Amino acid sequence: MAGRRLVSAYAALHYDTSVQLRDGRGAGRHVLWPAGWKVCAQQPAAGTPLRGRRVTLTVVKREETCP
């Protein structure tokens, strides 16, 4: 998911996947408009079977660089 826009990342996940968002800047910002954010990292790693696990996406605003 890294490098994708947040909206695209949501679309790639199954509808029943629990997703937690983490501010990549560490400022505790909330994502109110997903189209304005991009994914920098994900946990678990890409290709890992989810089997009901929560996915954590580290995100920053689209104009920002990933840490």
CNS distance restraints for C-alpha pairs under 8 A (distance, minus, plus):
assign (resid   1 and name CA) (resid   9 and name CA) 5.77 0.50 0.50
assign (resid   1 and name CA) (resid  39 and name CA) 6.42 0.50 0.50
assign (resid   1 and name CA) (resid  40 and name CA) 7.81 0.50 0.50
assign (resid   1 and name CA) (resid  41 and name CA) 7.03 0.50 0.50
assign (resid   1 and name CA) (resid  42 and name CA) 6.65 0.50 0.50
assign (resid   1 and name CA) (resid  46 and name CA) 7.08 0.50 0.50
assign (resid   2 and name CA) (resid  38 and name CA) 7.98 0.50 0.50
assign (resid   2 and name CA) (resid  39 and name CA) 5.01 0.50 0.50
assign (resid   2 and name CA) (resid  40 and name CA) 4.77 0.50 0.50
assign (resid   2 and name CA) (resid  41 and name CA) 4.98 0.50 0.50
assign (resid   2 and name CA) (resid  42 and name CA) 6.71 0.50 0.50
assign (resid   3 and name CA) (resid  38 and name CA) 6.59 0.50 0.50
assign (resid   3 and name CA) (resid  39 and name CA) 5.51 0.50 0.50
assign (resid   3 and name CA) (resid  40 and name CA) 5.85 0.50 0.50
assign (resid   3 and name CA) (resid  41 and name CA) 7.99 0.50 0.50
assign (resid   4 and name CA) (resid   8 and name CA) 6.26 0.50 0.50
assign (resid   4 and name CA) (resid   9 and name CA) 6.20 0.50 0.50
assign (resid   4 and name CA) (resid  38 and name CA) 5.80 0.50 0.50
assign (resid   4 and name CA) (resid  39 and name CA) 5.58 0.50 0.50
assign (resid   4 and name CA) (resid  40 and name CA) 7.98 0.50 0.50
assign (resid   5 and name CA) (resid   9 and name CA) 6.40 0.50 0.50
assign (resid   5 and name CA) (resid  35 and name CA) 7.03 0.50 0.50
assign (resid   5 and name CA) (resid  36 and name CA) 8.00 0.50 0.50
assign (resid   5 and name CA) (resid  37 and name CA) 6.17 0.50 0.50
assign (resid   5 and name CA) (resid  38 and name CA) 4.13 0.50 0.50
assign (resid   5 and name CA) (resid  39 and name CA) 6.03 0.50 0.50
assign (resid   5 and name CA) (resid  62 and name CA) 7.63 0.50 0.50
assign (resid   6 and name CA) (resid  10 and name CA) 6.27 0.50 0.50
assign (resid   6 and name CA) (resid  34 and name CA) 5.78 0.50 0.50
assign (resid   6 and name CA) (resid  35 and name CA) 6.41 0.50 0.50
assign (resid   6 and name CA) (resid  36 and name CA) 7.85 0.50 0.50
assign (resid   6 and name CA) (resid  37 and name CA) 5.58 0.50 0.50
assign (resid   6 and name CA) (resid  38 and name CA) 4.82 0.50 0.50
assign (resid   6 and name CA) (resid  39 and name CA) 5.75 0.50 0.50
assign (resid   6 and name CA) (resid  59 and name CA) 7.66 0.50 0.50
assign (resid   7 and name CA) (resid  11 and name CA) 6.35 0.50 0.50
assign (resid   7 and name CA) (resid  34 and name CA) 5.92 0.50 0.50
assign (resid   7 and name CA) (resid  35 and name CA) 5.75 0.50 0.50
assign (resid   8 and name CA) (resid  12 and name CA) 6.30 0.50 0.50
assign (resid   9 and name CA) (resid  13 and name CA) 6.57 0.50 0.50
assign (resid   9 and name CA) (resid  39 and name CA) 7.60 0.50 0.50
assign (resid  13 and name CA) (resid  17 and name CA) 6.53 0.50 0.50
assign (resid  17 and name CA) (resid  50 and name CA) 7.98 0.50 0.50
assign (resid  17 and name CA) (resid  52 and name CA) 6.61 0.50 0.50
assign (resid  17 and name CA) (resid  53 and name CA) 7.33 0.50 0.50
assign (resid  17 and name CA) (resid  54 and name CA) 6.58 0.50 0.50
assign (resid  17 and name CA) (resid  55 and name CA) 7.27 0.50 0.50
assign (resid  18 and name CA) (resid  52 and name CA) 7.70 0.50 0.50
assign (resid  18 and name CA) (resid  53 and name CA) 7.15 0.50 0.50
assign (resid  18 and name CA) (resid  54 and name CA) 4.80 0.50 0.50
assign (resid  18 and name CA) (resid  55 and name CA) 6.19 0.50 0.50
assign (resid  19 and name CA) (resid  54 and name CA) 5.75 0.50 0.50
assign (resid  19 and name CA) (resid  55 and name CA) 4.87 0.50 0.50
assign (resid  19 and name CA) (resid  56 and name CA) 5.84 0.50 0.50
assign (resid  19 and name CA) (resid  57 and name CA) 7.27 0.50 0.50
assign (resid  20 and name CA) (resid  54 and name CA) 7.09 0.50 0.50
assign (resid  20 and name CA) (resid  55 and name CA) 6.15 0.50 0.50
assign (resid  20 and name CA) (resid  56 and name CA) 4.67 0.50 0.50
assign (resid  20 and name CA) (resid  57 and name CA) 6.29 0.50 0.50
assign (resid  21 and name CA) (resid  31 and name CA) 7.80 0.50 0.50
assign (resid  21 and name CA) (resid  56 and name CA) 5.73 0.50 0.50
assign (resid  21 and name CA) (resid  57 and name CA) 5.00 0.50 0.50
assign (resid  21 and name CA) (resid  58 and name CA) 5.96 0.50 0.50
assign (resid  21 and name CA) (resid  59 and name CA) 6.82 0.50 0.50
assign (resid  22 and name CA) (resid  26 and name CA) 7.87 0.50 0.50
assign (resid  22 and name CA) (resid  28 and name CA) 7.43 0.50 0.50
assign (resid  22 and name CA) (resid  56 and name CA) 6.99 0.50 0.50
assign (resid  22 and name CA) (resid  57 and name CA) 6.10 0.50 0.50
assign (resid  22 and name CA) (resid  58 and name CA) 4.68 0.50 0.50
assign (resid  22 and name CA) (resid  59 and name CA) 6.11 0.50 0.50
assign (resid  23 and name CA) (resid  27 and name CA) 6.45 0.50 0.50
assign (resid  23 and name CA) (resid  28 and name CA) 5.68 0.50 0.50
assign (resid  23 and name CA) (resid  29 and name CA) 5.91 0.50 0.50
assign (resid  23 and name CA) (resid  30 and name CA) 7.45 0.50 0.50
assign (resid  23 and name CA) (resid  58 and name CA) 5.83 0.50 0.50
assign (resid  23 and name CA) (resid  59 and name CA) 5.35 0.50 0.50
assign (resid  23 and name CA) (resid  60 and name CA) 6.13 0.50 0.50
assign (resid  24 and name CA) (resid  40 and name CA) 7.34 0.50 0.50
assign (resid  24 and name CA) (resid  58 and name CA) 5.27 0.50 0.50
assign (resid  24 and name CA) (resid  59 and name CA) 5.16 0.50 0.50
assign (resid  24 and name CA) (resid  60 and name CA) 5.41 0.50 0.50
assign (resid  24 and name CA) (resid  66 and name CA) 7.02 0.50 0.50
assign (resid  24 and name CA) (resid  67 and name CA) 6.68 0.50 0.50
assign (resid  25 and name CA) (resid  60 and name CA) 6.79 0.50 0.50
assign (resid  25 and name CA) (resid  67 and name CA) 7.15 0.50 0.50
assign (resid  31 and name CA) (resid  37 and name CA) 7.61 0.50 0.50
assign (resid  33 and name CA) (resid  37 and name CA) 7.57 0.50 0.50
assign (resid  36 and name CA) (resid  61 and name CA) 5.79 0.50 0.50
assign (resid  36 and name CA) (resid  62 and name CA) 5.64 0.50 0.50
assign (resid  37 and name CA) (resid  59 and name CA) 6.37 0.50 0.50
assign (resid  37 and name CA) (resid  60 and name CA) 5.56 0.50 0.50
assign (resid  37 and name CA) (resid  61 and name CA) 4.20 0.50 0.50
assign (resid  37 and name CA) (resid  62 and name CA) 4.77 0.50 0.50
assign (resid  38 and name CA) (resid  59 and name CA) 5.47 0.50 0.50
assign (resid  38 and name CA) (resid  60 and name CA) 5.68 0.50 0.50
assign (resid  38 and name CA) (resid  61 and name CA) 6.09 0.50 0.50
assign (resid  38 and name CA) (resid  62 and name CA) 5.32 0.50 0.50
assign (resid  39 and name CA) (resid  57 and name CA) 6.36 0.50 0.50
assign (resid  39 and name CA) (resid  58 and name CA) 5.86 0.50 0.50
assign (resid  39 and name CA) (resid  59 and name CA) 4.48 0.50 0.50
assign (resid  39 and name CA) (resid  60 and name CA) 6.71 0.50 0.50
assign (resid  40 and name CA) (resid  57 and name CA) 7.44 0.50 0.50
assign (resid  40 and name CA) (resid  58 and name CA) 5.51 0.50 0.50
assign (resid  40 and name CA) (resid  59 and name CA) 5.44 0.50 0.50
assign (resid  40 and name CA) (resid  60 and name CA) 7.05 0.50 0.50
assign (resid  40 and name CA) (resid  66 and name CA) 5.59 0.50 0.50
assign (resid  40 and name CA) (resid  67 and name CA) 7.81 0.50 0.50
assign (resid  41 and name CA) (resid  57 and name CA) 5.89 0.50 0.50
assign (resid  41 and name CA) (resid  58 and name CA) 5.07 0.50 0.50
assign (resid  41 and name CA) (resid  59 and name CA) 7.24 0.50 0.50
assign (resid  42 and name CA) (resid  46 and name CA) 7.41 0.50 0.50
assign (resid  42 and name CA) (resid  55 and name CA) 6.99 0.50 0.50
assign (resid  42 and name CA) (resid  56 and name CA) 5.60 0.50 0.50
assign (resid  42 and name CA) (resid  57 and name CA) 4.53 0.50 0.50
assign (resid  42 and name CA) (resid  58 and name CA) 6.09 0.50 0.50
assign (resid  43 and name CA) (resid  55 and name CA) 5.76 0.50 0.50
assign (resid  43 and name CA) (resid  56 and name CA) 5.13 0.50 0.50
assign (resid  43 and name CA) (resid  57 and name CA) 6.59 0.50 0.50
assign (resid  44 and name CA) (resid  48 and name CA) 6.38 0.50 0.50
assign (resid  44 and name CA) (resid  50 and name CA) 7.97 0.50 0.50
assign (resid  44 and name CA) (resid  55 and name CA) 6.32 0.50 0.50
assign (resid  44 and name CA) (resid  56 and name CA) 7.31 0.50 0.50
assign (resid  50 and name CA) (resid  54 and name CA) 7.49 0.50 0.50
assign (resid  50 and name CA) (resid  55 and name CA) 7.91 0.50 0.50
assign (resid  59 and name CA) (resid  66 and name CA) 7.92 0.50 0.50
assign (resid  60 and name CA) (resid  64 and name CA) 6.23 0.50 0.50
assign (resid  60 and name CA) (resid  65 and name CA) 7.39 0.50 0.50
assign (resid  60 and name CA) (resid  66 and name CA) 6.66 0.50 0.50
